[in-house]
Amino acid sequence: MTRDYNSHMVKTLRESKAKLSELVDLASRGEEVLITVRGKVKARLIPAAMPRRLDDRAVWVASLRGLHRKYGVRKAKTRGEDILSEIREDRF
């Protein structure tokens, strides 16, 4: 394993083909893998999108509260339980 290009793992295309599953595993754990062809970086393996952080949730909640303030919160005329009961009654 070669390290270069700002401490990223660098592999040749030939090495990458031989050890693809190992490189995918490293990338999934946060390691960035650069793949070179004739000494030039041609591809980069990085982890798939990470799960949303709590900060993202906090932003979403704040946005929702802003919408509630702007448009008000309307209460449903019919409760969900009542709707389900009505649907179930129609079956029999």
C-alpha positions as CSV (number, residue, x, y, z in Angstrom):
1,M,0.0,0.0,0.0
2,T,1.4,3.3,-1.1
3,R,0.6,6.5,0.7
4,D,1.0,9.8,-1.1
5,Y,-1.2,12.6,-2.4
6,N,-1.8,14.1,1.1
7,S,-1.7,10.8,3.0
8,H,-4.4,9.0,0.9
9,M,-3.9,5.4,0.0
10,V,-2.7,5.2,-3.6
11,K,-3.0,2.0,-5.6
12,T,-2.3,1.2,-9.2
13,L,-5.1,-0.1,-11.3
14,R,-3.6,-3.5,-11.4
15,E,-3.3,-3.6,-7.6
16,S,-6.9,-2.3,-7.3
17,K,-8.3,-5.1,-9.5
18,A,-6.5,-7.7,-7.4
19,K,-7.7,-6.3,-4.1
20,L,-11.0,-4.5,-4.9
21,S,-13.0,-6.0,-2.0
22,E,-10.3,-5.0,0.5
23,L,-10.2,-1.4,-0.9
24,V,-14.0,-1.1,-0.8
25,D,-13.8,-2.2,2.8
26,L,-11.2,0.4,3.6
27,A,-13.2,3.1,1.8
28,S,-16.4,2.1,3.7
29,R,-14.5,2.7,7.0
30,G,-13.5,6.2,5.9
31,E,-10.2,5.7,4.2
32,E,-9.9,7.5,0.9
33,V,-8.3,5.4,-1.8
34,L,-6.8,6.9,-5.0
35,I,-6.3,4.7,-8.0
36,T,-3.7,5.5,-10.6
37,V,-3.0,4.6,-14.2
38,R,0.5,5.3,-15.4
39,G,1.2,7.4,-12.4
40,K,-1.8,9.7,-12.7
41,V,-4.8,9.6,-10.4
42,K,-7.8,8.4,-12.4
43,A,-10.3,7.4,-9.7
44,R,-11.1,7.8,-6.0
45,L,-12.9,5.4,-3.7
46,I,-14.7,7.2,-0.8
47,P,-17.3,6.0,1.6
48,A,-20.9,6.1,0.5
49,A,-23.1,8.9,2.0
50,M,-22.8,8.8,5.8
51,P,-25.9,8.6,7.9
52,R,-27.5,11.9,8.8
53,R,-26.0,13.5,11.9
54,L,-28.0,14.9,14.8
55,D,-27.1,18.4,13.6
56,D,-29.0,17.7,10.4
57,R,-32.0,16.6,12.4
58,A,-31.8,19.8,14.6
59,V,-31.8,21.9,11.4
60,W,-34.8,20.1,10.1
61,V,-36.7,20.5,13.4
62,A,-35.9,24.2,13.5
63,S,-37.1,24.6,9.9
64,L,-40.3,22.8,10.8
65,R,-40.9,25.0,13.8
66,G,-40.5,28.0,11.5
67,L,-43.1,26.7,9.2
68,H,-45.5,26.1,12.1
69,R,-45.0,29.7,13.2
70,K,-45.5,31.0,9.7
71,Y,-48.6,28.9,8.7
72,G,-49.9,27.7,12.1
73,V,-50.5,24.2,13.2
74,R,-53.8,22.7,12.2
75,K,-55.2,19.9,14.2
76,A,-56.7,17.0,12.2
77,K,-60.5,16.8,12.3
78,T,-60.3,13.0,12.4
79,R,-57.9,11.0,14.5
80,G,-55.9,8.3,12.8
81,E,-57.3,5.7,15.1
82,D,-60.9,6.7,14.0
83,I,-59.9,6.4,10.3
84,L,-58.5,2.9,10.9
85,S,-61.6,1.8,12.8
86,E,-63.8,3.0,10.0
87,I,-61.7,1.2,7.4
88,R,-61.9,-2.0,9.4
89,E,-65.6,-1.8,9.9
90,D,-66.0,-1.6,6.1
91,R,-64.3,-5.0,5.7
92,F,-67.0,-6.9,7.6
